Amino acid sequence: DGGITQSPKYLFRKEGQNVTLSCEQNLNHDAMYWYRQDPGQGLRLIYYSQIVNDFQKGDIAEGYSVSREKKESFPLTVTSAQKNPTAFYLCASSIDTGVYNEQFFGPGTRLTVL
Amino acid sequence: DQQVKQNSPSLSVQEGRISILNCDYTNSMFDYFLWYKKYPAEGPTFLISISSIKDKNEDGRFTVFLNKSAKHLSLHIVPSQPGDSAVYFCAAGGSYIPTFGRGTSLIVHP
């Protein structure tokens, strides 16, 4: 079964701690993305990667970091510098970054900072 | 500044009737438009798309209309079913990463 997996589904962290969200895809897609969803805000792009070992900042990259060491994996680290990290995080992938290619989304991770 | 706007946060429709979800965009360079559907606590799934060379695209109960001069597109769902209750996101782009609107929550009442 091809698709995108995100883990964990729910994540709690104490203020001041870094936390890493996992995203894995077996669709053989070159492009991967991280979005954040807040109530009434839609999907806001955090980071994206067009190819292995390359990634670019999106609209709201401050306080986040990513890596793309393998084609199938694109983990997101929420650092203590992110002022309001409680949100629903979505990972997606597509054949490439062109808009003509639909994005496939994972089930999401809900992060709560206590 | 929002380049893709979904001005109705929510829409309530009776089962069997038509649902019309609207989306406006400001960037005239956008030439491809997509609709995604999202259930709570799940990731969005692709629903239907349209390129700027067309003004209509149909897929079963779902039809998207594009009015380029007005920079407006709409998603029609006929007939609406309770299982269509979800948040619908409009996305638009021009050969690069699409920009998403804020979504419209559709509730279809039995």
Interface residues (C-beta under 8 A of the other chain):
Chain A: I4 Q6 Y33 Y35 G40 Q41 G42 L43 R44 L45 Y48 F88 L90 C91 A92 T97 G98 V99 Y100 E102 Q103 F104 F105 G106 P107 G108 R110
Chain B: Q6 P9 Y32 L34 Y36 A41 E42 G43 P44 T45 F46 S49 S51 F89 A91 A92 G93 G94 S95 Y96 I97 P98 F100 G101 R102 G103
